[in-house]
Amino acid sequence: MAIKNNEAISTLYDLIETCREDQTGFHSAAENVTDPQLRNLLERLSQRRGHFVGELQGEVRRLGGDPQHSGGVKEALFRGWINIKSAVMGNDEHRILEECERAEDSAVHNYEDALRQNLPSNVMSVVQRQYSDIREAHDRLHNLSEKARTARY
């Protein structure tokens, strides 16, 4: 039996906030890197998260919730995007990558938490697909961060 709509909606609110924070964080990071390929990647990730927000809001609507509601969300400080500011101010692309990866660690964790819920099947398929995308982005950022770290030493 699926969890009640209110519980599913609460889970979706958390994921919406996660994606909104990622969208903003990736955009900020993209504006502050000089490598055009990295900038392009970060902008694409930002746009993708904006798309995820729209999808999740649609699911909230279908469950009878208000997609603009922001209750029950996790704090940005916990997610790690707050640290992007210091990396950006130092214009250190390796640190920017590390902070993006750290925030993605949190996004992966939030999605894994959601996947452990007994969500309605249509919601579960959306969350699973988005999780796969986020996991792939995390791994790509990790690889880029490792390459940048290795190149520095």
N, C-alpha and C positions, 0 to 999 in steps of 0.2 A: 504494500500500500504506500502511495506517495505521501510525502509530508504535506501538511496543510499549506494552502496557498500563502498564508502570511509568513510561514517559515521559509518557503521557497522565495518569496519576494524579498525577505530580509537578506537571504544569501545573495540574491541578484543585486541588491543595493550595494553590498560590499564589493562585488565584482565590478559594478559600474564605477564606484569610487576608485578602485584599483586602476581601471583602464583610464579614467580621467586623469589621475595623477601621472600615469605613464605617458599619456598623450602630452601633457604639459612638460614633463621632465625631458622626454625625448626631443621635443621641440626646442626647449632651452639649450639642451646639449648640442643639437644640430647648429644652432645659431652661433655657437662658440667653438667650433672646430674648424680648422683650415683645410683639412684633407677633403676634397670634393666627394670622394667615394664614401667616406665615413659620414659626411654631412647628408648625402643622399640616403644612406641606410637609415640614419636616425630620423630623418623626416618621414621616410616610408613607415617606420615603426610607429611614429606619432600618428600618422594618418590612419594606419591600421587599427590602432587603439581607439581612435575616434569612431571608426566603423563598428568596432566591438561594442562601444557604448550604445550606439543606435540599435544594434541587434538585441542587446540585453534589455534596453528600455522597451523594445517591442514585446519581449517575453513578459516583462512586468505588466505591461498594458493587458496582455492576453490573460494574465492571472488576476486581473482586476485591481492592480495597484497603480499608484501615481509614479510614473517614471522620473519625475523631477525631484521626488523625495530623496533626502540624503541621510536618512536615519541609520544608525548602527554601523557606521563606517569606521575604518581603521585610520589612525593618525598618520599623516605624511612623514612625521619624524621617524616613526617606527619603520616605515617603508623604505626610508633611506634617501629619498629624493632631496631632502634638505642638504645633504652633503654635496650635491652637484654644484651648489653655489660656490663653495670654496674651490672645487676643482676648476670651475669655469673662470673664477677670478685669477687663478694661477695660469690660465691658458695651457694646461697640461692635458693633452689629449689622452695620454695613457690613464691618468687619474679619472678623467671624464668617462672613459670606457669602463674602468673599475666600478665607478659609482652607478653607471647604467646597469652593469651586471649585478651589482648588489641589490638594486631596486627590482631587477628581474627575478632574483632569488625569492624575494618577497611575493612577487606576483605569482610565481610558480607555486609557492606555498599556499597562497590564498585560493588558487584554482584547485589545488589538490584537496584542500579542506572542503571546497564546494562539491567536488566529485565524490567525496565520502558521504554526502547527504543523499537521501533517498528522494531525489528531485523527480518531477514529472518527466516522462521519457523525452518529450519534445524539448524541454529545457535542458535535460542532460546531454542531448546530442549537440546542442549549441555550445554548452560549456565545454564538452569534450573536444570539439573542433577548435575552439578558441584556445584551450589549454595546449593542444598540440602545436599550434602556431606560436604561442608564447614560449613553450619549451624549446622550440626550434630557434627562436630569436635569442633566448638565453644562451643556448649553446654556441650560436654564432658570435655573440658578444664576448663570451668566455674565450673562444678561440682567438678573436681579434685582440683581446686584452693580453692573452698569453704571448702572442706574436709581438705586440708592442713592448711588453716587459722584457722579452728575450732580446729584442733589438736594442734596448737601452743599455744592456749589460754586455 
